[in-house]
Amino acid sequence: MTSLMQILLLVLNIAQFIILAHIIVSWLINFQVLNPRQPLVGQIWFGLSRLLDPIYDRVRAFLPATGGLDFAPLIVLLAVYAAKIVVVNNLYAF
């Protein structure tokens, strides 16, 4: 059972890394540091967006309209952190 919990923790760490990478790339694109028309940047950006937009869309359905601010990545990242805390606190129970 400990192995399953460690695998779950690994998956949560990978999800955390992907979400943080998406947030950072979106900031860099919005501040015009990166150009999504470049092939590598475009592939990274569209790949991350295709991976995370279904998750963000479900969260956006519950959030109120906030104008230009998108709190969906923050909510999803907080949920991943909370899940990691639960896994770590219950890891030694098994």
Sequence and secondary structure as in RCSB ss.txt:
>XXXX:A:sequence
MTSLMQILLLVLNIAQFIILAHIIVSWLINFQVLNPRQPLVGQIWFGLSRLLDPIYDRVRAFLPATGGLDFAPLI
VLLAVYAAKIVVVNNLYAF
>XXXX:A:secstr
 HHHHHHHHHHHHHHHHHHHHHHHHHHHHHTTSS TTSHHHHHHHHHHHHHHHHHHHHHHTTS   TT   HHHH
HHHHHHHHHHHHHHHGGG 
